[in-house]
Amino acid sequence: QVQLVESGGGLVQAGGSLRLSCAASGRTFSRYAMGWFRQAPGKEREFVARITWSGGSTYYADSVKGRFTISRDIGKNTVYLQMNSLKPEDTAIYYCAADSLGLGGTRKDRYNYWGQGTQVTVSS
């Protein structure tokens, strides 16, 4: 069993930065692939970024490539999403997710554990 708790969301002006954190509990966290998704009002939850259990492979949605960076600290059981050059269209609730098979992916159904989400609002 894995529990995920996101933090770090808030209100920021366009062009600014935020760093989201996802703290995981569970002794097998190091073997899980981790992903970040987001959901804007009235829209489907969409993939943002993912990192494999080893941290050796990352993948990003085209909309955030070059602006967002996903990383993980196995010792701290934490995954991060550094978000730079934020745009108003990045406004959404951001969710952390874990895939116990360790591969991750862009599909929501690949992930079997989810956090409660953290709100990110980017003003123009």
Disulfide bonds with the S-S distance in Angstrom:
Cys22-Cys96 2.04
